[in-house]
Amino acid sequence: MQKKRRNICHADGMMVNSRSVHGEQTSGGGGGLKQEAKRNCLPGKGGKSRAKAKTRSARAGLQFPVGRVHRLLRRGNYAERVGAGAPVYLAAVLEYLAAEVLELAGNAACDNKKTRIIPRHLQLVIRNDEELNRLLGGVTIAQGGVLPNIQAVLLPKKTEKPVVSKE
């Protein structure tokens, strides 16, 4: 009486014949030690696996959250309906503005020999840049301070030194 062959699943995901696992040999006719390699029997659904979910931010190559921007546009009573491209565009614009301000603020921090960006650096960057100053003109930055500015009339007058001629 022959033993019924069973397939056994190893931890590494390989399916092998039960006789090959227990060291039994089969005689003669073509069966031999049959190993079914490259057949995955790990637990889970059979068939095709779903593709890994990809966020809209990743699809657009952005760091800012497109899904959150879309949700805020829908719930913010800006319009009855929001198109699919609008939150992507808005997230890209916001990311660009943030990157621009942070890059300039990082340079300002380096100029002041600091490793951390503080509100003062943001204030200096925004007020010294014409376009950013126009965009954020009505914004008050806490702990930002003011731009150094001395009126020309308050500066000391330059005195001319008498020219000594060599004669």
Stockholm file with secondary structure:
# STOCKHOLM 1.0

chainA/1-167         MQKKRRNICHADGMMVNSRSVHGEQTSGGGGGLKQEAKRNCLPGKGGKSRAKAKTRSARAGLQFPVGRVHRLLRRGNYAERVGAGAPVYLAAVLEYLAAEVLELAGNAACDNKKTRIIPRHLQLVIRNDEELNRLLGGVTIAQGGVLPNIQAVLLPKKTEKPVVSKE
#=GR chainA/1-167 SS CCCCCCEEECTTSCEEEHHHHHTCCCCSSSCCSCEETTCCCCSSCCSCCCCCCCCHHHHHTCSSCHHHHHHHHHHTTSCSCCCSHHHHHHHHHHHHHHHHHHHHHHHHHHHTTCSSCCHHHHHHHHHHSHHHHHHTTTCCCTTCCCCCCCCGGGSCCCCCCCCCCCC
#=GC SS_cons         CCCCCCEEECTTSCEEEHHHHHTCCCCSSSCCSCEETTCCCCSSCCSCCCCCCCCHHHHHTCSSCHHHHHHHHHHTTSCSCCCSHHHHHHHHHHHHHHHHHHHHHHHHHHHTTCSSCCHHHHHHHHHHSHHHHHHTTTCCCTTCCCCCCCCGGGSCCCCCCCCCCCC
//
